[in-house]
Amino acid sequence: MSLVALQRNGGEAIYSQIAKLLKGEIASFLSPGACLPSENELAERFGVNRHTIRRAVEDLIAAGLLERRHGKGTFVLDAPADYVLGSGTRFTETFESLGKTASSRVLRKLVIPARGGVATRLRLAENDPVVWIESLRLADDRAICVISHFLPRQAFPDVLADYPGGSLHEHLAVRHGLKLRRIESLVSAALPQGDDASLLGMAQNQPVLRVKSVNVDERDGTPLEYALTRFRADRIQLRINP
């Protein structure tokens, strides 16, 4: 590659100039999934050291344009997926409709006492037992969100043993003949907590979109699930449908 002229005596930092040039190339020439040249190649092209290149690339990662995959390189990201929040939203169906392969991994299955918002939204007394199932959801093997599901233990005494993973709502429909309907979604932005950043493969100082939702039995309106979902904000955009 030919050496690129940079303004070395101007007011703008060299790494910032490089980031702008790379951003323009991403928009004009590089398609989603394309691999960026290595740091050594970029350093040679721009006539700078690898530290400067790394700083420019980090800016583009923070902007949601690039993603670093361990041992593979740095790749151009797709545009955020359109994730519809409605009364019957299902993760698997949403991403399969976009031509992506949806998968999940169960992280935790425990019985815990219901407290605070969990007890309130499920209309339980404080310390009533609830089943807590936490899963990581992926699309095309890329982490999209972590979901904490809370279910009344009395309504689902066998779910810990019976639920193998995958779509929890599909499992409840097949195993218990239940169809759940979402009646509430509260959306906010926050920094990742606990091990969410590690699970989602993102920086601790990047925000997640938190969605608190209540799902009820479609037949009689009984609250049967409270879910707290933490989405990677750079990989989805939420579309709210009534």
N, C-alpha and C positions, 0 to 999 in steps of 0.2 A: 504494500500500500504506500501511497505517496505521503510525504510529510505534510501535515496540515499547519498553516500559519496561524498562530495564536497571538493575541495582544498581551505581551508580557510586561508592558509598562503602563497598562491602563488601570482603571479602578476595579475591574471585575476579576475575581480569582480565576486562576487557570482551570481548576477543576470544574468551576461553574460554567466556563466557556465550553469545556469538553462535554459536560452534561447537556448543554443546549444543542450542540452539534449532533450528539448521539440521539437526542430526542427527535430532532428533525429527520434523521435517517430512519428511525423506528417508524415514524409516521409515513414516510415516503416510500421506503424500500423493503422494510422487514415485516414479514407476516407473523401473526401469532404462532408461537411455538418455535420460531427461529432462534438459533443459538448465537449469542454475541461472540465475536472473536475473543481470544484469551487476553488476560491482562498484559502478558508480554507483547502480544501482537499490537494491542492498542497503545501501549507505552511507546513502542517503536514508531508507530504511525504518527502519534502526536508529539514525539520528542520529549516525553516526560518520564518520571519514574512510576513504578507500579502503585505506590501509595497514592499519587494524584489520581490515577485511573480508578483505583478502588473507591476513593472519595466521590468521584463523579458517578460511578455506578451505584453506590449506596444512595445517592440522591434520587436516582431513577427508580431504584427499588422502593424507596420511601414514597415516591409519587405513584406507585402502583403500575409502572410500565414494564418493569423487569422482575424476574424471580431467580434467585440463586438456588440451584439444586445441588446438594452435596455430592461431590464426586463426578458430576456430570457437566456443570457449567452454568452460565447465566442465560436465561431464556426470555424472549418477549412474551408478555402475558396476553391472554385473550381479553377482550372487553368483558366487563362484569356481567355475569349471567343474570337474566331477569327472573327474580324469584317472587312469585305471586303469593301474597298472603290473603287467603279467603277462607270461607267456612269449611272447605274440604281440602285444603292444601296438603299435599303429600310429597315428601322429599324425593322419593324414587321416581314417581310419575313426573315431577317437575323437570328433573334432569334428563330422564329418558326422552322426554318430549323435545329436549334441546339436542338430542343426538349424542348424549354422554352416558357413560356407564356409571350407574350409582351403586355404591357399596357402603357398608358400615362395619364398625368394630365395637363390640361391647367392652366398655372399660370397667364398669362397676355394676354389681347387683347386690343391694343391701336392703335390710329393713331398718328404718330409723324413726325417731319420734317426730311427728308433725309439729312444726313451730312457725310462728310469725305468719308470713304471707302464704306459705304452703298450707297451713291449717285453715286460714281464712278463705282462700280461694277454693279449697276442697270442702268447705263447710264442715270441718272436723274440730274436735276439741283439742286444745294444746296437749301434745305428747301422745295423741292417738297414733298407732303405728301406720306408716306409709312405706310402700315399696319405692326405692330410689334406684332407677336404672339410668346409667350414663353411657352415652355412645358417641363415637366419632363418626361423622358422615363424610364421605368422599365422593367426588365426581371425577372420572378418568384418573383415579388413584391420587388425586390432589385433595388435601384436606379443605373442607368447606365450613364445617361447623361442629361444635360440641353441643350435645343436647342432654339436659338433665330432665328425666321424666319422673313425676311423683304420682303414685296411684294409691288410693285407699287400700290398705292391706285386707280389710274385711271383704271388699268387693272382689279382690283377686288374690286369694290365699295361695294359689299354686303357681303364680306367674313367674316367680324366681326360678322354679324348677323347669317350667314348661317353655319359657321364652328362649329361643335359640339365637336370637339376633335378627337383623333385617328390619323390616317395617313392623313397628310395634302395633300400629293401628290395624294392619292386615292380620297380625297374630290375634288381636282381640276380636276381630270380626270372625275369623275362622274358628277360634277356640271357644269364644263366649257368645258369638252371635250378636256382637255389639257394633253399632256404627256410631262413631264419635263425630261431633260437629263443633267447630271452633266458634266461640261466642265473643272472644276478647283477645286482642293482641296489643300489648304495650311495647313500643319500640324506643330504645335509647342508645346512646353511644357511650362507651366506657373503655378504660384500659383493661386488658386481660388480667384475670386474677388466677391465683393458684398455678396449676400446670397448663392452663389453656394455651398460653403462647407457645409452649413447647409442643403441645399436641397439634396445634394448627400450623406449626412451622413458621412463626412470625416473630417480629421483634416485640419486646415487652412494652415499648413506648408507642406502638401503633394501636389504634382503636379497633374494637370489635363492635358489631351491632348486636345489641341484646334484645331479644324478643321474649316477653313473658306472655304465655298464652294459656287460656282455659278451654278445655274440651269437655263437652257434656254428652250424656246419653241422648241420642237423637229422639228417642221415644218419649222421655219424660223430663228432660232437662237436668238430670242429676249430674253434678260435676264429678267426672271420673278420672281426669288427668289435668295436672298443672305441669307445664313444661317451660323450662328456661333454656333458650337457644342462644349460643354465641357464635355469630357468623364472622368470618374474615371479611372485613368491610371492603377490601380491594377485589374480592372475587364475586360478590353479588351486589345487586341493587334490589331493594324491596319495592315491589309494586303492590299497593294496598287496594284490593277490590272489595267492595261491600258484599 
